[in-house]
Amino acid sequence: MAGVFAFPALLPNFVDEWRLSNTEAGWISGLYFAAHALSAPPIVALTDRIDARRIYVAGALLAALAAVGFSLFADGFWSALTFRVLAGIALAATYMPGLRLLVDRYRGETPSRAISFYTASFSLGTAFSFFLTGQLATEFGWRAAFAATAAAALIAAVVPLALGPALPEHAPVDRTGDGRGVLGVLDIRPVLANRAALSYIVSYGVHCWELFALRSWLVAFLSFCVGLQAGTPAAWIAPTTVATLSGLVAMAASIGGNELALSFGRRRLIALVMVASAAAAAGIGFTVSSPYALVVGLALAYTLLVQLDSAALTAGSVETALPGQRGATLALHSLFGFGCAGIGPVVFGRVLDASGGGGTASSWGLAFLSVAVVGTLGPLALFLLPLRLAPPGDKN
């Protein structure tokens, strides 16, 4: 996770150094997640056949390789894009396989709670990524910062080796003799027929569009706010530090959101949160010329709203998965979610370029407004998709 947001953390630096447009910056951020989305289905579906631990370790090693490559060879749009795509594939081999590694070994009575803590760890990793990259880049330059993320990935590759085997009821099944081959692993038709899981998957895609548009552009947004207040003590807290705090806020929100979902009903809570976060997105961009302290507070509050439904959405997909389809369900969950995550930052950057290049409050306001429009689709997916299966333990 140390390298996941290394590029967004330093986005203003790369825009200046490599003379990138906002759209190009959006492509580098977005294709990272698009690469994750496209590679996730075959990788995650393989966890129905292969112990997720083996896949996770391979992914962590690839993450280290991609970070070293970026550190040594990135010098513009195309080279940066190449190494970030490799890093996105590495994320696909670690994030959802890591979740599968956990749930296959979990012995508790409330798996959704374990899932919420795991999902929240993504936000903790986000905070660490922004903080580590920002601090090291300030002291030693961005190449050293990316090299440090490679070292963190190597440590992550070692940790799972200490874990025991999967529980027998969740162990992957060797189907090499069933004649289905790789296409059998990638058969998502049963998942598409499971409308209970599908409603969570579609809503998760909406959530990821909003979340990763925010995370990819938060530092640039706050940096522009600081620039508008030059000559005043505006930057009492650096934009990368705010992004770090937003990751910590998101972690707490993700765990707390799942606990609220268990008490008040998962679908009801998710819909309410999505409406609130869309409303926040519609307004926050237009506040960029406000006092920096106010913008920081609003950004952290918006982060809380965006992240509040994250664990509940993933738990919903896992708990409504059909027997023998947990890997395929997670694969589609990851494909659609991170596919939308790949589009969100690009559209955001394109709106900035089309509305003045991000040089005015209205430009940032329109970019965030585009996020709000997408955000309204989540509650619709939850309640308009026909539910053919009653989600186990899911209160409406």
VEXTI-703235 format. One line per 8 residues: number of its first residue (from 1); their letters; for each residue x, y, z of C-alpha. Coordinates in steps of 0.5 Angstrom, whole numbers. Each point is the difference from the previous one (the first is absolute). Example, Ala and Ser with C-alpha at 12.3 -4.5 7.8 and 13.67 -1.06 7.14 Angstrom:
! residues 2
1> AS> 25:-9:16 ~ 2:7:-2
END
This chain:
! residues 396
1> MAGVFAFP> 0:0:0 ~ 6:5:1 ~ 0:1:-7 ~ -7:0:-2 ~ -1:8:1 ~ 7:2:-2 ~ -1:3:-6 ~ -7:4:2
9> ALLPNFVD> 4:2:6 ~ 5:4:-4 ~ -4:1:-6 ~ 1:8:0 ~ 7:-1:0 ~ 0:-5:-6 ~ -5:5:-4 ~ 5:5:1
17> EWRLSNTE> 6:-4:-1 ~ -2:-4:-6 ~ -5:6:-3 ~ -6:-5:0 ~ -7:2:-1 ~ -5:-1:5 ~ -3:-6:-5 ~ 7:-3:0
25> AGWISGLY> 0:0:7 ~ -6:-3:1 ~ 2:-5:-5 ~ 6:-2:4 ~ -4:-1:6 ~ -6:-3:-3 ~ 3:-5:-4 ~ 3:-3:6
33> FAAHALSA> -7:-2:3 ~ -2:-2:-7 ~ 6:-5:0 ~ -2:-2:6 ~ -7:-1:-2 ~ 2:-4:-7 ~ 4:-5:4 ~ -4:-1:6
41> PPIVALTD> -5:-5:-3 ~ 5:-5:-2 ~ 4:1:6 ~ -5:0:5 ~ -4:-6:-3 ~ 6:-4:0 ~ -1:0:8 ~ -5:-5:-1
49> RIDARRIY> 5:-5:-2 ~ 7:3:3 ~ 1:2:7 ~ 0:8:0 ~ 6:0:4 ~ 4:-2:-6 ~ -3:5:-5 ~ 1:6:6
57> VAGALLAA> 7:-2:0 ~ 1:1:-7 ~ -4:6:-1 ~ 5:3:6 ~ 6:-1:-4 ~ -3:3:-6 ~ -2:6:4 ~ 8:1:2
65> LAAVGFSL> 2:-1:-7 ~ -5:5:-3 ~ 2:5:6 ~ 8:-1:-2 ~ -1:1:-7 ~ -4:7:1 ~ 5:2:5 ~ 6:-1:-5
73> FADGFWSA> -3:1:-7 ~ -7:4:0 ~ 2:7:-4 ~ -7:2:-3 ~ -7:-2:-1 ~ 1:-7:-4 ~ 5:-3:5 ~ -4:2:6
81> LTFRVLAG> -6:-3:-3 ~ 4:-7:-2 ~ 2:-1:7 ~ -6:3:4 ~ -4:-5:-5 ~ 5:-6:3 ~ -1:3:7 ~ -8:-1:-1
89> IALAATYM> 1:-7:-2 ~ 4:-1:6 ~ -6:3:4 ~ -5:-5:-3 ~ 4:-6:2 ~ 1:3:7 ~ -7:3:2 ~ -5:-5:-1
97> PGLRLLVD> 4:-6:1 ~ 2:3:6 ~ -7:0:2 ~ -1:-7:-2 ~ 6:-2:4 ~ -3:3:6 ~ -8:-2:-1 ~ 3:-7:-1
105> RYRGETPS> 4:-1:6 ~ -6:4:5 ~ -3:-4:5 ~ -4:5:3 ~ -8:1:0 ~ 0:7:-3 ~ 4:0:-7 ~ -3:6:-2
113> RAISFYTA> 4:3:6 ~ 7:-3:-2 ~ -2:3:-7 ~ -1:7:2 ~ 7:0:4 ~ 3:-3:-6 ~ -3:5:-5 ~ 1:6:5
121> SFSLGTAF> 8:-2:0 ~ 0:2:-7 ~ -2:7:2 ~ 6:-1:5 ~ 4:-2:-5 ~ -2:7:-4 ~ 2:4:6 ~ 7:-3:0
129> SFFLTGQL> 1:0:-7 ~ -2:8:0 ~ 4:1:6 ~ 6:-4:-2 ~ 1:3:-7 ~ -1:7:2 ~ 5:0:6 ~ 5:-4:-4
137> ATEFGWRA> -1:4:-7 ~ 1:7:4 ~ 6:-3:3 ~ 4:-4:-5 ~ -4:1:-6 ~ -6:-4:-4 ~ 5:-6:-2 ~ 2:-2:7
145> AFAATAAA> -7:1:2 ~ -2:-6:-5 ~ 6:-4:1 ~ -3:0:8 ~ -6:-3:-3 ~ 3:-5:-3 ~ 3:-2:7 ~ -7:0:3
153> ALIAAVVP> -2:-5:-5 ~ 5:-5:1 ~ -2:0:7 ~ -7:-1:-2 ~ 2:-6:-4 ~ 3:-4:6 ~ -5:1:5 ~ -5:-5:-3
161> LALGPALP> 5:-5:1 ~ -1:-1:7 ~ -8:-1:0 ~ -3:-7:0 ~ -4:-4:-5 ~ -7:2:-2 ~ -6:-3:4 ~ -2:-7:-4
169> EHAPVDRT> -7:3:-2 ~ 3:6:-3 ~ 6:-3:-3 ~ 1:1:-8 ~ -2:-6:-4 ~ 4:-3:-5 ~ -4:-1:-6 ~ 5:-1:-6
177> GDGRGVLG> -3:-6:-2 ~ -7:3:-1 ~ 1:2:-7 ~ -2:7:2 ~ 7:3:-1 ~ 1:8:1 ~ -6:1:-3 ~ -4:-4:6
185> VLDIRPVL> 4:4:5 ~ -2:7:-3 ~ -8:-2:-1 ~ -3:5:3 ~ -7:-1:-2 ~ -2:-3:7 ~ 2:6:3 ~ -4:5:-5
193> ANRAALSY> -6:-5:1 ~ 1:2:8 ~ -4:6:0 ~ 1:1:7 ~ 8:0:-1 ~ -1:4:-6 ~ -3:6:3 ~ 6:1:5
201> IVSYGVHC> 5:-1:-6 ~ -3:5:-4 ~ -1:5:6 ~ 7:-1:2 ~ 2:2:-7 ~ -3:7:1 ~ 3:0:7 ~ 7:-1:-3
209> WELFALRS> -1:5:-6 ~ -1:5:6 ~ 5:-2:5 ~ 6:-1:-5 ~ -2:7:-4 ~ 1:3:7 ~ 6:-3:2 ~ 4:1:-7
217> WLVAFLSF> -2:7:0 ~ 0:2:8 ~ 7:2:0 ~ -1:4:-6 ~ -6:3:2 ~ 3:3:7 ~ 6:2:-3 ~ -4:5:-5
225> CVGLQAGT> -4:2:6 ~ 7:2:4 ~ 3:3:-7 ~ -6:5:1 ~ 2:2:7 ~ 7:2:-2 ~ 3:4:5 ~ -5:-2:6
233> PAAWIAPT> 2:-6:5 ~ -5:-4:-4 ~ 4:-7:0 ~ 0:-1:7 ~ 0:-7:-2 ~ 2:-3:-6 ~ -4:-3:-6 ~ 3:-6:1
241> TVATLSGL> -1:0:7 ~ -7:1:-1 ~ -1:-6:-4 ~ 4:-4:5 ~ -5:2:5 ~ -6:-1:-5 ~ 3:-7:-1 ~ -1:-1:8
249> VAMAASIG> -7:3:0 ~ -2:-5:-5 ~ 3:-6:3 ~ -5:2:6 ~ -6:1:-4 ~ 1:-6:-4 ~ 0:-4:7 ~ -6:4:3
257> GNELALSF> -4:0:-6 ~ 0:-8:0 ~ -2:0:7 ~ -6:5:-1 ~ -2:-4:-6 ~ 0:-6:5 ~ -5:3:4 ~ -4:5:-4
265> GRRRLIAL> 0:-4:-7 ~ 5:-1:-5 ~ -4:3:-6 ~ -3:5:4 ~ 7:3:2 ~ 3:0:-6 ~ -5:3:-4 ~ -1:6:5
273> VMVASAAA> 8:1:0 ~ 1:0:-7 ~ -6:5:-1 ~ 4:4:6 ~ 7:0:-4 ~ -3:2:-7 ~ -3:6:3 ~ 7:1:4
281> AAGIGFTV> 4:-1:-7 ~ -5:5:-4 ~ 2:6:5 ~ 7:-1:2 ~ 4:2:-6 ~ -3:7:0 ~ 3:1:7 ~ 7:0:-3
289> SSPYALVV> 1:7:1 ~ -3:0:7 ~ 5:0:6 ~ 5:-6:0 ~ -2:-2:7 ~ -8:-1:-2 ~ 2:-3:-7 ~ 4:-5:4
297> GLALAYTL> -5:-2:5 ~ -5:0:-6 ~ 4:-5:-3 ~ 1:-5:6 ~ -7:0:1 ~ -2:-1:-7 ~ 6:-6:0 ~ -4:-3:6
305> LVQLDSAA> -7:0:-4 ~ 3:-3:-6 ~ 4:-6:4 ~ -6:-1:5 ~ -3:-5:-5 ~ 6:-4:-2 ~ 1:-6:4 ~ -8:-1:0
313> LTAGSVET> 0:0:-7 ~ 6:-5:0 ~ -3:-4:5 ~ -7:0:-3 ~ 3:-3:-7 ~ 4:-6:4 ~ -6:-2:5 ~ -5:0:-6
321> ALPGQRGA> 5:-4:-4 ~ -2:-7:-3 ~ 3:-6:3 ~ 6:-2:-4 ~ 0:7:-3 ~ 3:5:5 ~ 7:1:-4 ~ -4:1:-7
329> TLALHSLF> -5:5:4 ~ 6:4:3 ~ 3:0:-7 ~ -6:3:-3 ~ 0:5:6 ~ 7:2:-1 ~ -1:0:-8 ~ -6:5:1
337> GFGCAGIG> 3:4:6 ~ 7:1:-2 ~ -3:1:-8 ~ -4:6:3 ~ 6:2:4 ~ 4:0:-6 ~ -5:5:-4 ~ -1:5:6
345> PVVFGRVL> 7:3:0 ~ 0:1:-7 ~ -7:3:-1 ~ 2:5:6 ~ 6:2:-4 ~ -4:1:-6 ~ -5:4:3 ~ 5:4:3
353> DASGGGGT> 4:1:-7 ~ -7:2:-3 ~ -2:5:5 ~ 6:4:0 ~ 6:-5:2 ~ -2:0:8 ~ 2:8:0 ~ -6:2:3
361> ASSWGLAF> -5:-2:6 ~ -5:-1:-5 ~ 4:-5:-4 ~ 1:-4:6 ~ -7:0:2 ~ -2:-3:-7 ~ 5:-5:1 ~ -3:-2:7
369> LSVAVVGT> -7:1:-3 ~ 1:-6:-5 ~ 2:-4:6 ~ -6:1:3 ~ -4:-1:-6 ~ 3:-7:0 ~ -1:-1:7 ~ -8:0:0
377> LGPLALFL> 0:-6:-4 ~ 2:-4:6 ~ -6:0:4 ~ -4:-1:-7 ~ 4:-7:-1 ~ -1:-2:7 ~ -8:0:0 ~ -2:0:-8
385> LPLRLAPP> 4:-7:-1 ~ -4:-5:1 ~ 1:-5:6 ~ -1:-7:-2 ~ 4:-2:6 ~ -1:2:7 ~ 7:2:3 ~ 2:-4:6
393> GDKN> -1:4:6 ~ -1:6:-4 ~ -5:5:3 ~ -4:5:-5
END
